[in-house]
């Protein structure tokens, strides 16, 4: 409670601990949300790469590279499979689809 001298020490400690508890519970949630958004962005870039690869395949190219947001996506066409290789969080990944 507030009196003539201000807030008590116990009230101040309680307030600070509640603030730490709130922010401490929000940080893991925001990290998880950021990771999910990054995964969706990578999936979008893979789709863009496959779209550009299909245009290049029609022109006779069997492999190529696309750079989006400083990430290199390498694609290769081995009939009937189109594979896109990329690096996500310093780990090499591959996305292949048969057409």
Secondary structure by P-SEA (a helix, b strand, c coil): ccccccccaaaaaaaaaaaaaaaaaaaaaaaaaaaaaaaaaaaaaaaaaaaaaaaaaaacccccccccccbbbbbbbcccbbbbbbbcccbbbbbbbcc
